[in-house]
Amino acid sequence: MTPNDQHILDNIVKSCVKGDRKAQKELYEMFYSKMMGVCYRYTNNAEDARDILQDGFVKVYSNLKKYNFKGSLEGWIRRIMVNTAIDHFRKHKDVFFVDDDEGYILENSKVESADSIYSQFGEGVIMEAIQSLSPAYKTVFNLNVIEGYQHKEIAKKLNISEGTSKSNLAKAKQNLKKILLEKEARLKHG
């Protein structure tokens, strides 16, 4: 980002804080695609992702006065979207975590060596496979692998144990491997 681009972005943020609707629309349009992608990773459909995105932008606008112009605005907005997605996730009663603290070590040793399969497929295929995971597995996978949260942070955010987070990540990777191997077999045979 050039200094001029940064200056323009800073002015948009300042105008948003003042309640300027045109600036809010401009900020929304500027980050819509990237943030929609973030929200979609935590849901099973585009409608839920749009709901999370809308709720997230409401939070962005109401908290923009707290943004201190240090660090990336995109990163700041992204964190709000992830937290909004987690809030959405918590509201759903149909999500079950596999609580398997001791089984994690065995599962993890089998799964970690499978990471090389991911390199054989494009991003779109992998994202489609992630979307097919259960909500619990998908959320832990996204928070750890894509967002970079540690299991301690994930456990706190989702109100689960660290072992449960680790177990769900291992099982998510195991399921992803299975999905991708099945896809690979279908491509070879048909």
Rosetta blueprint (number, residue, H / E / L):
1 M L
2 T L
3 P H
4 N H
5 D H
6 Q H
7 H H
8 I H
9 L H
10 D H
11 N H
12 I H
13 V H
14 K H
15 S H
16 C H
17 V H
18 K L
19 G L
20 D L
21 R H
22 K H
23 A H
24 Q H
25 K H
26 E H
27 L H
28 Y H
29 E H
30 M H
31 F H
32 Y H
33 S H
34 K H
35 M H
36 M H
37 G H
38 V H
39 C H
40 Y H
41 R L
42 Y L
43 T L
44 N L
45 N L
46 A H
47 E H
48 D H
49 A H
50 R H
51 D H
52 I H
53 L H
54 Q H
55 D H
56 G H
57 F H
58 V H
59 K H
60 V H
61 Y H
62 S H
63 N H
64 L H
65 K H
66 K H
67 Y L
68 N L
69 F L
70 K L
71 G L
72 S L
73 L H
74 E H
75 G H
76 W H
77 I H
78 R H
79 R H
80 I H
81 M H
82 V H
83 N H
84 T H
85 A H
86 I H
87 D H
88 H H
89 F H
90 R H
91 K H
92 H L
93 K L
94 D L
95 V L
96 F L
97 F L
98 V L
99 D L
100 D L
101 D L
102 E L
103 G H
104 Y H
105 I H
106 L H
107 E H
108 N H
109 S H
110 K H
111 V H
112 E H
113 S H
114 A H
115 D H
116 S H
117 I H
118 Y H
119 S H
120 Q H
121 F L
122 G L
123 E H
124 G H
125 V H
126 I H
127 M H
128 E H
129 A H
130 I H
131 Q H
132 S L
133 L L
134 S L
135 P H
136 A H
137 Y H
138 K H
139 T H
140 V H
141 F H
142 N H
143 L H
144 N H
145 V H
146 I H
147 E L
148 G L
149 Y L
150 Q L
151 H H
152 K H
153 E H
154 I H
155 A H
156 K H
157 K H
158 L H
159 N L
160 I L
161 S L
162 E H
163 G H
164 T H
165 S H
166 K H
167 S H
168 N H
169 L H
170 A H
171 K H
172 A H
173 K H
174 Q H
175 N H
176 L H
177 K H
178 K H
179 I H
180 L H
181 L H
182 E H
183 K H
184 E H
185 A H
186 R H
187 L H
188 K H
189 H H
190 G L
